[in-house]
Amino acid sequence: QVQLVESGGGLVQAGGSLRLSCAASGRIFSISAMGWYRQAPGKQRELVAIITIRGSTTYGDSVKGRFTISRDNAKSTVYLQMNSLKSEDTAVYYCYAGATASWGQGTQVTVSS
């Protein structure tokens, strides 16, 4: 089982930027696709971005061109760089490890308009 710990959330004004980090314990990181999902109040959890072991990426339509996912296998960490933030990006952001279907505890991102 892998443990995932997110950090980097907070309050930012619209148009600003944040970078989320997700540190993974265990040896599974290097063989696992990693992802970021988010859930806003009253809404279903939705895909933000996924990165494969080889670095291929997939993004949700609402964040394309604004968010960038990356990973550092040496540090067992996946990142989400979020630029041009909008109020509709406000949500709890969760890290996900595909190999073990593990979730982090989530980190709150609030964008004020």
Backbone as CSV, one residue per row, in Angstrom:
resi,resn,N_x,N_y,N_z,CA_x,CA_y,CA_z,C_x,C_y,C_z
1,GLN,0.846,-1.187,0.000,0.000,0.000,0.000,0.887,1.243,0.000
2,VAL,0.511,2.241,-0.751,1.268,3.483,-0.817,0.514,4.566,-0.072
3,GLN,1.258,5.421,0.600,0.653,6.567,1.266,0.975,7.817,0.471
4,LEU,-0.026,8.662,0.306,0.114,9.878,-0.485,-0.184,11.087,0.391
5,VAL,0.707,12.069,0.366,0.523,13.263,1.182,0.613,14.484,0.280
6,GLU,-0.522,15.197,0.163,-0.568,16.393,-0.660,-0.187,17.621,0.149
7,SER,0.316,18.628,-0.540,0.612,19.915,0.077,0.573,20.986,-1.004
8,GLY,0.533,22.244,-0.559,0.599,23.359,-1.491,-0.711,24.072,-1.741
9,GLY,-1.794,23.568,-1.179,-3.064,24.244,-1.365,-3.121,25.550,-0.595
10,GLY,-4.182,26.311,-0.826,-4.337,27.573,-0.119,-5.319,28.483,-0.810
11,LEU,-5.263,29.739,-0.421,-6.144,30.767,-0.956,-5.349,31.645,-1.917
12,VAL,-5.900,31.857,-3.096,-5.230,32.673,-4.107,-6.283,33.480,-4.862
13,GLN,-5.889,34.613,-5.362,-6.797,35.435,-6.152,-6.907,34.890,-7.573
14,ALA,-8.015,35.164,-8.185,-8.206,34.765,-9.578,-7.076,35.326,-10.438
15,GLY,-6.595,34.474,-11.345,-5.467,34.856,-12.179,-4.121,34.458,-11.609
16,GLY,-4.110,34.043,-10.352,-2.868,33.662,-9.698,-2.479,32.223,-9.967
17,SER,-1.434,31.794,-9.272,-0.882,30.454,-9.477,-0.645,29.749,-8.145
18,LEU,-0.690,28.435,-8.188,-0.321,27.583,-7.065,0.354,26.344,-7.617
19,ARG,1.215,25.735,-6.807,1.772,24.450,-7.170,1.486,23.448,-6.064
20,LEU,0.814,22.386,-6.437,0.539,21.299,-5.499,1.620,20.227,-5.628
21,SER,1.903,19.596,-4.499,2.845,18.486,-4.469,2.180,17.283,-3.820
22,CYS,2.581,16.109,-4.255,2.085,14.863,-3.661,3.274,13.936,-3.485
23,ALA,3.636,13.704,-2.238,4.755,12.819,-1.928,4.228,11.424,-1.622
24,ALA,4.826,10.440,-2.267,4.377,9.054,-2.111,5.401,8.233,-1.333
25,SER,4.911,7.437,-0.413,5.776,6.504,0.292,5.717,5.157,-0.394
26,GLY,6.648,4.300,-0.102,6.641,2.983,-0.719,7.361,2.966,-2.048
27,ARG,7.473,1.803,-2.614,8.250,1.622,-3.826,7.396,1.619,-5.081
28,ILE,6.108,1.866,-4.915,5.190,1.717,-6.029,5.248,2.898,-6.989
29,PHE,5.793,4.030,-6.532,5.695,5.260,-7.304,6.268,5.106,-8.701
30,SER,7.442,4.490,-8.799,8.127,4.437,-10.084,7.422,3.547,-11.104
31,ILE,6.474,2.742,-10.660,5.757,1.875,-11.599,4.273,2.219,-11.648
32,SER,3.924,3.396,-11.192,2.516,3.770,-11.128,2.235,5.055,-11.889
33,ALA,1.183,5.013,-12.692,0.644,6.266,-13.199,0.099,7.050,-12.004
34,MET,0.221,8.371,-12.070,-0.233,9.228,-10.981,-1.220,10.245,-11.521
35,GLY,-2.124,10.664,-10.658,-3.126,11.607,-11.124,-3.537,12.606,-10.065
36,TRP,-4.145,13.654,-10.522,-4.803,14.646,-9.665,-6.273,14.694,-10.045
37,TYR,-7.115,14.677,-9.023,-8.552,14.836,-9.179,-8.997,15.956,-8.254
38,ARG,-10.183,16.462,-8.470,-10.706,17.490,-7.581,-12.203,17.298,-7.376
39,GLN,-12.666,17.809,-6.251,-14.086,17.735,-5.936,-14.524,19.041,-5.306
40,ALA,-15.449,19.701,-5.971,-16.028,20.941,-5.464,-17.285,20.600,-4.672
41,PRO,-17.713,21.464,-3.779,-18.917,21.200,-2.973,-20.134,20.921,-3.851
42,GLY,-20.811,19.831,-3.570,-22.014,19.486,-4.301,-21.780,18.896,-5.675
43,LYS,-20.523,18.645,-6.023,-20.204,18.101,-7.341,-19.450,16.784,-7.214
44,GLN,-19.439,16.021,-8.307,-18.696,14.772,-8.321,-17.204,15.034,-8.472
45,ARG,-16.422,14.075,-8.017,-14.977,14.166,-8.197,-14.662,14.064,-9.689
46,GLU,-13.772,14.902,-10.159,-13.461,14.925,-11.580,-11.957,14.876,-11.821
47,LEU,-11.607,14.354,-12.984,-10.206,14.270,-13.375,-9.638,15.654,-13.641
48,VAL,-8.466,15.913,-13.107,-7.724,17.118,-13.432,-6.594,16.767,-14.411
49,ALA,-5.748,15.820,-14.026,-4.622,15.457,-14.882,-4.071,14.097,-14.471
50,ILE,-3.491,13.407,-15.453,-2.836,12.123,-15.221,-1.483,12.150,-15.904
51,ILE,-0.509,11.494,-15.278,0.798,11.338,-15.902,1.215,9.876,-15.782
52,THR,1.638,9.309,-16.902,2.034,7.906,-16.906,3.479,7.763,-16.432
53,ILE,3.905,6.511,-16.340,5.274,6.220,-15.918,6.277,6.881,-16.863
54,ARG,5.956,6.899,-18.145,6.869,7.457,-19.151,6.700,8.959,-19.337
55,GLY,5.731,9.551,-18.614,5.583,10.993,-18.691,4.511,11.504,-19.637
56,SER,3.746,10.595,-20.227,2.628,11.044,-21.050,1.545,11.628,-20.162
57,THR,0.906,12.679,-20.638,-0.067,13.385,-19.802,-1.442,13.473,-20.464
58,THR,-2.442,13.542,-19.607,-3.826,13.747,-20.026,-4.433,14.774,-19.087
59,TYR,-5.231,15.699,-19.634,-5.827,16.758,-18.822,-7.335,16.801,-19.015
60,GLY,-8.017,17.215,-17.953,-9.419,17.503,-18.073,-9.616,18.733,-18.943
61,ASP,-10.736,18.789,-19.640,-10.964,19.874,-20.591,-10.911,21.246,-19.925
62,SER,-11.380,21.340,-18.699,-11.488,22.639,-18.052,-10.143,23.210,-17.615
63,VAL,-9.085,22.399,-17.618,-7.783,22.882,-17.148,-6.721,22.879,-18.241
64,LYS,-7.055,22.392,-19.413,-6.076,22.337,-20.499,-5.518,23.729,-20.796
65,GLY,-4.197,23.778,-20.938,-3.535,25.044,-21.230,-3.243,25.892,-20.009
66,ARG,-3.782,25.512,-18.851,-3.546,26.292,-17.631,-2.778,25.492,-16.576
67,PHE,-3.018,24.196,-16.517,-2.395,23.342,-15.503,-1.366,22.435,-16.166
68,THR,-0.329,22.100,-15.405,0.702,21.189,-15.884,1.038,20.177,-14.803
69,ILE,0.955,18.910,-15.155,1.331,17.840,-14.225,2.734,17.366,-14.564
70,SER,3.509,17.050,-13.538,4.863,16.537,-13.749,5.202,15.591,-12.601
71,ARG,6.261,14.838,-12.773,6.658,13.907,-11.729,8.170,13.836,-11.625
72,ASP,8.625,13.565,-10.413,10.043,13.374,-10.147,10.168,12.005,-9.494
73,ASN,10.554,11.018,-10.275,10.608,9.655,-9.753,11.663,9.497,-8.658
74,ALA,12.732,10.265,-8.732,13.773,10.174,-7.715,13.266,10.628,-6.353
75,LYS,12.306,11.544,-6.367,11.726,12.060,-5.119,10.361,11.453,-4.814
76,SER,9.902,10.546,-5.675,8.571,9.934,-5.495,7.505,10.998,-5.293
77,THR,7.551,12.020,-6.117,6.653,13.156,-5.970,6.043,13.526,-7.313
78,VAL,4.772,13.849,-7.273,4.078,14.348,-8.456,3.608,15.773,-8.148
79,TYR,3.654,16.622,-9.149,3.329,18.034,-8.981,2.169,18.433,-9.884
80,LEU,1.481,19.481,-9.484,0.464,20.092,-10.329,0.682,21.600,-10.277
81,GLN,1.180,22.145,-11.373,1.342,23.581,-11.489,0.054,24.161,-12.051
82,MET,-0.553,25.073,-11.308,-1.842,25.642,-11.692,-1.675,27.133,-11.932
83,ASN,-1.890,27.552,-13.162,-1.779,28.957,-13.538,-3.136,29.495,-13.986
84,SER,-3.233,30.797,-14.035,-4.473,31.462,-14.481,-5.686,30.888,-13.767
85,LEU,-5.591,30.792,-12.469,-6.653,30.168,-11.687,-7.940,30.973,-11.754
86,LYS,-9.049,30.226,-11.748,-10.378,30.806,-11.809,-11.162,30.393,-10.565
87,SER,-12.208,31.124,-10.282,-13.017,30.785,-9.105,-13.580,29.370,-9.212
88,GLU,-13.864,28.924,-10.418,-14.411,27.573,-10.601,-13.380,26.473,-10.375
89,ASP,-12.120,26.846,-10.163,-11.109,25.859,-9.802,-11.124,25.553,-8.298
90,THR,-11.924,26.285,-7.549,-12.031,26.050,-6.111,-12.554,24.643,-5.840
91,ALA,-11.790,23.871,-5.074,-12.140,22.481,-4.803,-11.110,21.888,-3.848
92,VAL,-11.406,20.689,-3.387,-10.394,19.881,-2.712,-9.695,19.052,-3.795
93,TYR,-8.398,19.111,-3.810,-7.604,18.410,-4.821,-6.987,17.161,-4.195
94,TYR,-7.170,16.031,-4.888,-6.711,14.742,-4.384,-5.662,14.147,-5.324
95,CYS,-4.644,13.562,-4.731,-3.638,12.815,-5.464,-4.073,11.353,-5.543
96,TYR,-3.742,10.705,-6.656,-4.173,9.323,-6.884,-3.032,8.515,-7.471
97,ALA,-2.827,7.316,-6.934,-1.826,6.389,-7.462,-2.554,5.242,-8.153
98,GLY,-2.350,5.119,-9.447,-3.103,4.138,-10.207,-2.791,2.690,-9.869
99,ALA,-1.521,2.398,-9.570,-1.117,1.011,-9.359,-1.807,0.372,-8.172
100,THR,-2.128,1.172,-7.147,-2.752,0.639,-5.936,-4.116,1.244,-5.663
101,ALA,-4.593,2.072,-6.571,-5.885,2.760,-6.385,-5.928,3.472,-5.035
102,SER,-4.843,4.169,-4.717,-4.742,4.870,-3.431,-5.007,6.360,-3.619
103,TRP,-5.624,6.950,-2.592,-5.926,8.384,-2.599,-5.206,9.067,-1.451
104,GLY,-4.825,10.322,-1.681,-4.347,11.146,-0.599,-5.514,11.724,0.185
105,GLN,-5.178,12.510,1.207,-6.221,13.062,2.073,-6.857,14.314,1.494
106,GLY,-6.239,14.891,0.492,-6.784,16.072,-0.158,-6.195,17.363,0.378
107,THR,-6.155,18.370,-0.477,-5.695,19.699,-0.081,-6.643,20.727,-0.698
108,GLN,-7.047,21.692,0.104,-8.039,22.679,-0.329,-7.385,23.775,-1.156
109,VAL,-7.999,24.051,-2.289,-7.608,25.192,-3.119,-8.821,26.105,-3.233
110,THR,-8.647,27.358,-2.851,-9.728,28.337,-2.918,-9.259,29.524,-3.740
111,VAL,-10.020,29.832,-4.776,-9.689,30.941,-5.665,-10.740,32.028,-5.474
112,SER,-10.310,33.179,-5.048,-11.234,34.289,-4.817,-11.324,35.157,-6.064
113,SER,-12.532,35.580,-6.350,-12.744,36.404,-7.557,-12.725,37.880,-7.216
